Amino acid sequence: MNNFYEIEGIEFCYINEWSDPYLIYNGHYFNYYDIESALWEQYKEEKPDGTEEDFENYMSENAPNVIGYLDDCIANGYNFTSYEDMVNRED
């Protein structure tokens, strides 16, 4: 597995070829697109003229903010998916 935007402790993974990719952080599974979309929106609020390439650098350079966002998701009851649900889902 690879790290999400090279951020240590946030793993990027695919469960199967039909499902969305997931992030694994602190024992919790997050839908990749949910998290990336939310962080993209935050980025565009800060840098309205920012590009996708700049976003990649921004994410890597702001790892504590990304981790803080995931911690907030955990604290606020993000709708987590269990590993079993991901493996057994029918898309």
C-alpha positions as CSV (number, residue, x, y, z in Angstrom):
1,M,0.0,0.0,0.0
2,N,1.0,3.6,-0.6
3,N,0.7,6.6,1.6
4,F,-2.0,9.2,0.8
5,Y,-0.1,12.1,-0.7
6,E,3.1,10.7,0.9
7,I,1.7,11.4,4.4
8,E,3.1,8.9,6.8
9,G,0.3,7.0,8.7
10,I,-2.4,7.4,6.0
11,E,-2.5,4.4,3.7
12,F,-4.1,4.4,0.3
13,C,-5.6,1.0,-0.8
14,Y,-7.9,-0.7,-3.2
15,I,-10.0,-3.6,-1.9
16,N,-11.0,-4.8,-5.3
17,E,-11.1,-3.5,-8.8
18,W,-14.8,-2.5,-8.6
19,S,-14.9,-0.5,-5.4
20,D,-13.7,3.0,-4.6
21,P,-10.2,3.3,-3.1
22,Y,-10.0,3.7,0.6
23,L,-7.7,5.4,3.1
24,I,-6.7,3.7,6.3
25,Y,-5.8,5.9,9.2
26,N,-5.6,5.0,12.9
27,G,-7.5,1.7,12.3
28,H,-10.4,3.5,10.5
29,Y,-11.4,3.1,6.9
30,F,-12.4,6.2,4.9
31,N,-13.7,6.5,1.4
32,Y,-10.9,8.1,-0.6
33,Y,-13.2,10.3,-2.7
34,D,-15.1,11.7,0.4
35,I,-11.8,12.8,2.0
36,E,-10.1,14.1,-1.1
37,S,-13.1,16.1,-2.1
38,A,-13.5,17.7,1.3
39,L,-9.8,18.6,1.4
40,W,-9.9,19.9,-2.1
41,E,-12.8,22.2,-1.1
42,Q,-10.7,23.5,1.9
43,Y,-7.7,24.0,-0.4
44,K,-9.8,26.0,-3.0
45,E,-11.1,28.2,-0.2
46,E,-7.5,29.1,0.8
47,K,-6.2,29.2,-2.8
48,P,-9.0,29.9,-5.3
49,D,-6.5,29.9,-8.2
50,G,-4.7,26.7,-7.1
51,T,-4.1,23.9,-9.5
52,E,-4.3,20.1,-9.1
53,E,-0.5,20.0,-9.1
54,D,-0.3,22.7,-6.4
55,F,-2.9,20.7,-4.4
56,E,-0.6,17.6,-4.4
57,N,2.2,19.7,-3.0
58,Y,-0.1,21.4,-0.5
59,M,-1.3,18.1,0.8
60,S,2.2,16.8,1.3
61,E,3.4,20.0,2.9
62,N,0.4,20.3,5.2
63,A,0.3,16.7,6.6
64,P,-0.7,17.9,10.1
65,N,-3.8,19.6,8.8
66,V,-4.7,16.4,6.8
67,I,-4.3,14.3,9.9
68,G,-6.2,16.8,11.9
69,Y,-9.1,16.6,9.4
70,L,-9.2,12.8,9.7
71,D,-9.0,13.0,13.5
72,D,-12.0,15.4,13.4
73,C,-13.9,12.9,11.2
74,I,-13.3,10.2,13.7
75,A,-14.3,12.5,16.6
76,N,-17.5,13.6,14.8
77,G,-18.6,10.1,13.8
78,Y,-17.7,9.9,10.1
79,N,-19.7,7.0,8.5
80,F,-16.9,4.4,8.6
81,T,-16.9,1.3,6.5
82,S,-15.6,-1.9,8.1
83,Y,-13.1,-4.0,6.2
84,E,-15.7,-6.8,6.0
85,D,-18.3,-4.5,4.5
86,M,-15.8,-3.3,1.9
87,V,-14.7,-6.8,0.9
88,N,-18.3,-8.1,0.8
89,R,-20.0,-5.2,-0.9
90,E,-21.9,-5.7,-4.1
91,D,-21.4,-2.7,-6.4
